Amino acid sequence: MSNKKINILYLISTLKRNGPNNQLYYLIKHLDRSLFNPTILTLSPEITDSLKNSFVENLNVTVESLNLSRVLGLFLAKQRVKRLLTEHNIHILHTQGVRADRLSSLFNGDMIRLSTVRNYPQYDYPMKYGKVKGSLMLLMHRKALQKLDLCVGVSGSVKQNLHDVLKISKTKAVLNGVDTEKYFRPDNSRKIALRSQLNLPEGSIIWISSGHLASRKDPGLILDAFRRHFGESAEHCLVFLGSGPLEAEMKIKSKGAKNVLFPGQVKNVVDYLQAGDFYVSASKAEGMPNAVMEGMACGLPVLLSNIGPHAEIHRFDPNCGVLFEASNADSLVAGFNKILQNDYDKQRDASVGIILNYLNAKQMSQNYQQVYVDMTKPGIKNK
């Protein structure tokens, strides 16, 4: 590949606004264009809330789409993707998601095929699609991933799961990163101004929890433990950002509590993070939690369930916050107490330091670029 650019095709379902596509945006944003030439191919038509224009206008990336439904994709996608691979002289096919990974597994030859895996399929698929359909998806996805040249986990825990549970031999970890130009620790004047704009209590200690209000995130545990520990004290305020199937139930449980707020699915999450004091997550499973890292980048100490990816973040510098036992309300209550007793400024500095030193978008992109270079060395595919 010497003296030539490495042509990369990123194959995904759509460019809808979500965590995985934000990570793709960061990856390409920091890509060395003197070495790499990126193209994006989506399988399905874009939805209203799409990042397509951001990729095209901000990053000057070519975005093409097959515009196929899931059913038509089963019959037409392979040949159309094959044609584009030839037209663009693609050296690396980088995929994410079941459909894209399955398509990639159908190709062979000199082209490098790698996938980014962002979850624990054996947990997520049955939980999301039901036991029967979820188990079938797991089998199909595992079979596809086993045929690829490399599977990249977004955390060490995900990488280990790929190897141990999905029985994939060629794995690597490239940790997610945060855009530190957007997510940063505010000064006190900005924090006060944001609280006023967002109608948040200026004198309260504000706890932020963001994400889908669903069983995997276990927001009910946070609500129960918060109310047990703080009651309806105006000194503390819990803010749930996001929506989901548990939203109505949680609003009923917190009815009358003025210190529990539900702003809903907001587009200015960063403003809430910068207005807050602590970040709390009770997730039962994560790949590498973007929401947690965004909170840390904004200077929030973190109170986290002790699942693998959370523990992985915490190990970079344990001063960033406190871990508690997942699904255990007593442990979370104790966690609220402990994190308040710790040195607040020391925790803030540790959170920001982890992001700046290990978990930022530029570092993530550079790590992928090294993977690309290593994999395109002569003869590497056959090893």
C-alpha distance (Angstrom), angle and dihedral (degrees) to the residues before:
residue distance angle dihedral
M1 . . .
S2 3.83 . .
N3 3.83 116.8 .
K4 3.81 90.8 7.5
K5 3.75 131.7 94.6
I6 3.79 117.6 -112.1
N7 3.81 108.3 -120.7
I8 3.81 112.2 -144.0
L9 3.78 126.6 -169.7
Y10 3.80 114.9 -160.9
L11 3.80 107.3 -156.1
I12 3.83 116.9 -164.8
S13 3.80 139.8 148.1
T14 3.81 98.1 -110.3
L15 3.78 139.9 -30.4
K16 3.79 95.0 -113.9
R17 3.77 114.8 156.2
N18 3.80 106.1 -91.4
G19 3.80 142.4 118.5
P20 3.83 98.2 -85.5
N21 3.80 92.7 50.0
N22 3.80 91.1 46.1
Q23 3.80 87.3 56.4
L24 3.82 89.9 49.3
Y25 3.80 88.4 51.5
Y26 3.81 91.3 52.8
L27 3.80 91.5 46.5
I28 3.81 93.0 54.4
K29 3.81 93.8 38.4
H30 3.80 90.5 63.6
L31 3.81 96.4 35.4
D32 3.81 114.4 128.2
R33 3.80 99.7 -118.1
S34 3.79 91.6 -165.3
L35 3.82 87.2 66.8
F36 3.80 104.9 26.6
N37 3.78 134.9 46.9
P38 3.83 111.6 -163.0
T39 3.80 128.7 -159.6
I40 3.80 126.2 177.4
L41 3.80 123.6 -146.6
T42 3.80 120.4 -172.5
L43 3.77 123.5 -163.5
S44 3.81 101.7 -151.1
P45 3.83 136.3 38.6
E46 3.79 114.8 -81.6
I47 3.80 120.7 -103.8
T48 3.81 124.9 -134.5
D49 3.81 95.2 -95.4
S50 3.80 95.9 57.5
L51 3.80 133.3 148.4
K52 3.81 92.3 -149.5
N53 3.80 95.4 108.0
S54 3.80 90.8 49.0
F55 3.81 91.2 55.1
V56 3.80 93.2 45.7
E57 3.81 100.2 40.5
N58 3.81 102.5 31.4
L59 3.81 100.6 34.2
N60 3.82 100.7 26.4
V61 3.80 91.6 -129.7
T62 3.79 124.1 157.7
V63 3.80 109.1 -120.6
E64 3.79 119.7 -168.5
S65 3.79 129.3 175.9
L66 3.78 136.3 -157.6
N67 3.84 88.2 -153.8
L68 3.79 90.6 -150.2
S69 3.78 129.1 150.9
R70 3.79 117.3 -127.1
V71 3.81 90.5 -101.0
L72 3.81 96.3 48.2
G73 3.77 89.0 44.3
L74 3.80 90.3 64.6
F75 3.81 89.8 62.6
L76 3.81 105.8 29.0
A77 3.80 109.7 25.9
K78 3.81 99.7 79.8
Q79 3.81 96.9 57.5
R80 3.81 93.8 42.5
V81 3.80 92.7 49.6
K82 3.80 90.2 46.6
R83 3.79 90.5 54.4
L84 3.81 92.3 50.6
L85 3.79 91.9 48.1
T86 3.79 88.5 57.5
E87 3.81 95.6 42.3
H88 3.80 92.9 52.4
N89 3.82 94.7 38.4
I90 3.80 89.9 -128.6
H91 3.81 117.9 -157.4
I92 3.82 97.1 179.2
L93 3.80 128.3 33.0
H94 3.81 107.8 -161.7
T95 3.79 115.5 -171.5
Q96 3.79 140.2 177.0
G97 3.79 127.4 -170.7
V98 3.80 135.3 34.9
R99 3.80 98.5 -80.0
A100 3.79 95.5 45.6
D101 3.81 93.1 44.6
R102 3.78 91.3 49.7
L103 3.82 91.5 52.1
S104 3.79 91.4 47.9
S105 3.81 90.2 53.2
L106 3.82 89.6 60.1
F107 3.82 93.0 63.9
N108 3.78 130.4 74.0
G109 3.78 139.8 165.5
D110 3.79 129.1 88.0
M111 3.82 95.2 -31.9
I112 3.81 115.6 106.7
R113 3.80 114.9 -125.0
L114 3.77 120.3 -161.0
S115 3.78 134.5 163.9
T116 3.78 133.5 -156.9
V117 3.80 110.8 -139.6
R118 3.79 115.0 -160.6
N119 3.79 104.0 177.9
Y120 3.79 149.3 31.1
P121 3.83 101.6 -92.2
Q122 3.81 94.6 -166.6
Y123 3.83 89.4 61.0
D124 3.79 103.3 31.2
Y125 3.80 101.6 47.5
P126 3.82 98.9 52.7
M127 3.81 89.6 42.4
K128 3.80 93.3 50.6
Y129 3.81 102.9 33.6
G130 3.81 104.1 24.4
K131 3.78 129.8 -98.9
V132 3.83 99.5 -74.5
K133 3.80 100.2 41.1
G134 3.80 91.7 36.9
S135 3.81 92.5 53.0
L136 3.82 91.2 49.7
M137 3.80 90.7 49.8
L138 3.78 90.0 50.1
L139 3.81 92.0 53.3
M140 3.80 92.2 47.0
H141 3.79 94.0 46.9
R142 3.79 94.3 46.4
K143 3.80 91.1 50.4
A144 3.81 90.4 51.2
L145 3.80 94.9 46.7
Q146 3.80 91.8 50.2
K147 3.82 89.6 61.5
L148 3.81 95.6 54.3
D149 3.80 126.3 95.1
L150 3.81 94.5 -123.0
C151 3.79 138.7 3.5
V152 3.80 115.0 -155.8
G153 3.80 118.8 -156.3
V154 3.80 118.0 -153.6
S155 3.80 89.9 -135.3
G156 3.77 137.3 21.8
S157 3.80 87.9 -107.2
V158 3.81 92.9 55.2
K159 3.81 90.4 46.8
Q160 3.80 90.3 52.1
N161 3.78 91.1 48.8
L162 3.81 90.8 51.8
H163 3.78 90.1 53.6
D164 3.80 101.0 38.6
V165 3.80 103.4 34.7
L166 3.80 106.1 22.8
K167 3.83 91.1 38.3
I168 3.81 95.1 -131.6
S169 3.78 112.4 158.2
K170 3.83 102.2 -164.9
T171 3.79 107.4 61.5
K172 3.78 138.8 144.2
A173 3.80 136.6 176.6
V174 3.80 122.9 -125.6
L175 3.78 109.2 172.3
N176 3.80 121.8 -136.9
G177 3.78 118.4 -106.7
V178 3.81 139.8 -149.0
D179 3.80 127.4 -126.6
T180 3.81 98.7 -118.6
E181 3.82 91.3 -170.3
K182 3.82 88.5 66.8
Y183 3.80 101.9 28.8
F184 3.81 113.0 50.6
R185 3.80 140.6 136.6
P186 3.84 109.4 -86.0
D187 3.77 126.2 -142.6
N188 3.79 118.2 -111.9
S189 3.81 95.3 -99.9
R190 3.82 91.4 55.7
K191 3.79 90.7 47.2
I192 3.81 91.6 53.3
A193 3.81 92.3 45.9
L194 3.81 91.8 50.5
R195 3.80 92.2 51.2
S196 3.77 89.3 54.3
Q197 3.82 92.6 48.1
L198 3.81 92.7 47.6
N199 3.81 95.3 43.3
L200 3.79 91.6 -119.3
P201 3.83 119.6 152.1
E202 3.79 107.0 -94.5
G203 3.81 96.3 -151.8
S204 3.82 98.7 44.6
I205 3.77 130.6 96.5
I206 3.81 101.1 -116.3
W207 3.80 122.3 -147.8
I208 3.82 115.5 -162.6
S209 3.80 125.9 -156.4
S210 3.81 118.2 175.0
G211 3.78 134.6 -177.2
H212 3.79 142.8 60.5
L213 3.80 112.2 -21.4
A214 3.80 93.9 -131.8
S215 3.80 137.1 120.8
R216 3.83 95.0 -93.4
K217 3.81 89.8 61.2
D218 3.83 91.5 44.2
P219 3.83 95.4 -149.0
G220 3.79 89.9 163.8
L221 3.79 89.4 67.7
I222 3.81 90.2 55.0
L223 3.80 91.7 49.5
D224 3.81 93.8 48.0
A225 3.81 94.7 46.5
F226 3.82 92.6 44.5
R227 3.79 92.7 52.4
R228 3.80 91.5 45.3
H229 3.79 92.2 52.6
F230 3.81 103.4 34.6
G231 3.80 103.9 19.6
E232 3.80 109.5 -168.4
S233 3.79 95.0 -34.1
A234 3.81 112.7 152.4
E235 3.80 88.5 -145.0
H236 3.81 89.8 77.7
C237 3.80 130.6 44.2
L238 3.82 127.7 -171.9
V239 3.82 117.6 -153.9
F240 3.81 121.5 -166.5
L241 3.81 113.0 -162.1
G242 3.79 116.3 -163.7
S243 3.78 138.1 30.8
G244 3.78 138.0 -111.9
P245 3.81 146.5 133.9
L246 3.82 94.1 -53.0
E247 3.80 95.1 51.1
A248 3.82 97.9 94.2
E249 3.80 93.0 45.6
M250 3.80 92.0 49.7
K251 3.79 92.7 49.1
I252 3.80 89.4 53.5
K253 3.81 91.4 49.6
S254 3.80 91.8 50.2
K255 3.80 96.0 41.8
G256 3.76 110.9 142.3
A257 3.81 93.7 15.6
K258 3.81 105.8 121.4
N259 3.81 91.0 -171.1
V260 3.84 94.7 65.1
L261 3.81 116.1 74.9
F262 3.82 133.4 -173.0
P263 3.83 109.7 -166.4
G264 3.83 89.4 169.2
Q265 3.80 128.8 -145.9
V266 3.80 100.5 -9.3
K267 3.79 128.0 -179.2
N268 3.81 94.3 -150.2
V269 3.82 98.7 64.3
V270 3.80 90.2 144.7
D271 3.82 90.8 62.3
Y272 3.80 91.4 55.9
L273 3.79 91.5 46.6
Q274 3.79 91.6 51.1
A275 3.80 90.2 47.8
G276 3.80 92.7 50.7
D277 3.81 135.1 85.7
F278 3.83 104.6 -152.9
Y279 3.80 137.8 17.0
V280 3.81 121.5 -141.8
S281 3.81 130.3 -170.2
A282 3.81 127.8 175.6
S283 3.82 95.9 -179.6
K284 3.80 117.4 159.3
A285 3.82 92.3 -155.4
E286 3.82 135.9 12.7
G287 3.78 136.9 162.7
M288 3.80 97.2 -146.8
P289 3.81 109.0 -35.5
N290 3.80 111.8 -123.6
A291 3.82 91.6 -174.5
V292 3.80 92.5 57.0
M293 3.79 92.4 48.3
E294 3.81 91.9 48.0
G295 3.78 89.2 54.2
M296 3.78 90.9 50.0
A297 3.80 91.5 49.7
C298 3.82 87.1 56.5
G299 3.79 89.6 55.3
L300 3.80 100.5 -100.1
P301 3.82 120.3 148.0
V302 3.80 108.3 -132.8
L303 3.80 133.7 -128.2
L304 3.80 104.9 -164.5
S305 3.79 140.8 174.9
N306 3.80 110.7 -111.8
I307 3.82 97.4 -111.6
G308 3.82 116.7 139.8
P309 3.83 100.9 -95.0
H310 3.82 92.7 44.9
A311 3.80 90.4 50.2
E312 3.81 88.8 47.8
I313 3.81 91.0 56.7
H314 3.80 91.7 44.5
R315 3.81 92.0 53.3
F316 3.80 91.8 63.3
D317 3.81 86.6 69.7
P318 3.83 119.9 -13.1
N319 3.81 89.2 -158.7
C320 3.83 88.6 77.3
G321 3.80 92.6 83.9
V322 3.79 146.2 -67.7
L323 3.80 136.0 -53.5
F324 3.81 122.3 -146.6
E325 3.79 132.5 -172.5
A326 3.80 111.0 -84.8
S327 3.83 115.5 -112.8
N328 3.81 90.8 10.8
A329 3.81 114.6 117.7
D330 3.82 93.8 -172.5
S331 3.80 90.4 54.8
L332 3.81 91.3 49.4
V333 3.81 91.8 49.5
A334 3.81 88.3 53.0
G335 3.80 88.2 47.3
F336 3.81 92.1 56.2
N337 3.78 88.6 53.1
K338 3.81 95.3 45.9
I339 3.80 98.0 47.8
L340 3.81 90.1 51.6
Q341 3.81 90.4 52.7
N342 3.81 93.3 52.0
D343 3.82 122.8 89.0
Y344 3.82 103.5 -83.0
D345 3.81 98.4 -155.8
K346 3.79 91.5 47.4
Q347 3.81 90.0 53.1
R348 3.81 92.2 47.9
D349 3.80 92.0 50.4
A350 3.80 91.3 48.7
S351 3.82 92.6 51.0
V352 3.77 93.6 51.1
G353 3.79 91.7 42.3
I354 3.81 92.7 55.9
I355 3.80 90.7 54.1
L356 3.80 95.8 45.0
N357 3.79 93.9 45.6
Y358 3.81 103.9 35.8
L359 3.79 117.7 1.1
N360 3.79 108.0 47.2
A361 3.80 127.7 122.9
K362 3.80 95.7 -114.2
Q363 3.80 92.6 53.0
M364 3.81 90.7 48.2
S365 3.81 91.7 51.8
Q366 3.80 92.6 47.1
N367 3.79 90.1 52.2
Y368 3.80 91.0 53.5
Q369 3.78 91.0 47.1
Q370 3.78 89.8 55.2
V371 3.81 88.9 51.3
Y372 3.82 89.8 52.0
V373 3.80 92.7 49.8
D374 3.80 93.3 46.2
M375 3.79 93.6 48.3
T376 3.80 94.9 49.8
K377 3.78 94.7 53.7
P378 3.83 110.9 119.7
G379 3.78 112.6 -81.4
I380 3.80 95.9 3.9
K381 3.82 94.1 119.1
N382 3.78 91.9 60.7
K383 3.79 95.9 51.3
